[in-house]
């Protein structure tokens, strides 16, 4: 724990105080972080492989998908190690497989979100839900042109910019300030060793 | 050192002193927090999962530890550790999914501590998983976990973006409840609309204090409130000075 706290303090002070030794230590530690994160990724991939091999072995539902996942993962890994990540073949693999699949999922989300907004009214039938739906509708009407009509004058020119740039921006800033304060205190808790995402249980298993 | 950095260091030092003092004062007194329904429901969901013999799914999102999203990932990991301890009586460990190698490794560590159920039910290394490294591959990897693995409730606690909509939809289809929050504004909007129990803003960082109150956690929540009031006063003061033509 002492090593973790000391390392955290060096990086924190290195960010605020301009001392060459501190800056050197800071960049060395951050380089170690990058190397360890890459190593952790390999462990994560091994974990993914173990989960899916176990699914195939126990003939769980979706075993076929697990086979496809393992085969594609191994092919991509071998090609990446052999040809290096910047090779054209890997670019094609990404642009022809990964990118279209991710975009399809994004497209599915349009329907998911539309359906969800109606579900919200059914689940919590209150004034806030109504405001949520009306705001979403006004933003959509003000952003997307309607066929043969184009942009709706008042909604597109006045209401949508007012909602997006005044009301939403003010609310978003409030939430972001709250998130920043939460992140600060969480960071300090980790720095004090009160939260220990590494190592053993800080409470010693006390319930 | 420029003024911005000096100001930042000042805030960090002020918060540090305040947390330390309050944590020592809090050792002798108990503090009552405002009710956040999501955490009340989370306690119920934990109890239900233990009774039913089902899993709780904790989604830690796809943020990394070496990124600006690390704070929410650390808060998620702390909550995972607490949930693991609270479900120690169950033979079904929580299932954790993440989209970063280091977070996956730490979630395995959180599920393996003897204080949780790792001694009684045995440690299952596949309970903490890396499901995908990009936002949508992460979501695609999580969907089968939510649908096929005897999950009774899903807790989203980490860096998620718009892909949270796919997760909430999957939970709705599988008839399981979903609760949680993210540090991302679009995910918060989605969770507000789709999740039964959303967490808004900094509430996502308060899980540790609500699930298993400890002096430093409760003190950090109080410091958050103090800092929030200081920000409010600064904004109002700035507005008044601007109106008066001083700024």
Interface residues (C-beta under 8 A of the other chain):
Chain A: X12 X15 X16 X17 X18 X30 X33 X34 X36 X37 X38 X39 X40 X41 X42 X43 X44 X45 X47 X48 X50 X51 X54 X60 X61 X62 X65 X98 X101 X102 X105 X106 X108 X109 X112 X113 X115 X116 X117 X119 X120 X123 X132 X172 X174 X175 X176 X177 X178 X179 X181 X182 X183 X184 X185 X186 X187 X188 X189 X190 X192 X194 X195 X197 X198 X199 X200 X201 X203 X204 X205 X206 X207
Chain B: X1 X5 X6 X8 X9 X11 X12 X15 X16 X19 X20 X23 X64 X65 X66 X71 X72 X74 X75 X77 X78 X81 X85 X88 X100 X101 X102 X104 X105 X106 X108 X109 X110 X113 X114 X115 X116 X125 X126 X128 X129 X130 X131 X133 X134 X135 X136 X137 X139 X140 X144 X148 X162 X163 X165 X166 X168 X169 X172 X183 X185 X188 X190 X192 X193 X194 X196 X200 X201 X202 X204 X205 X206 X208 X212 X214 X216 X217 X220 X221 X223 X224 X227 X228 X231
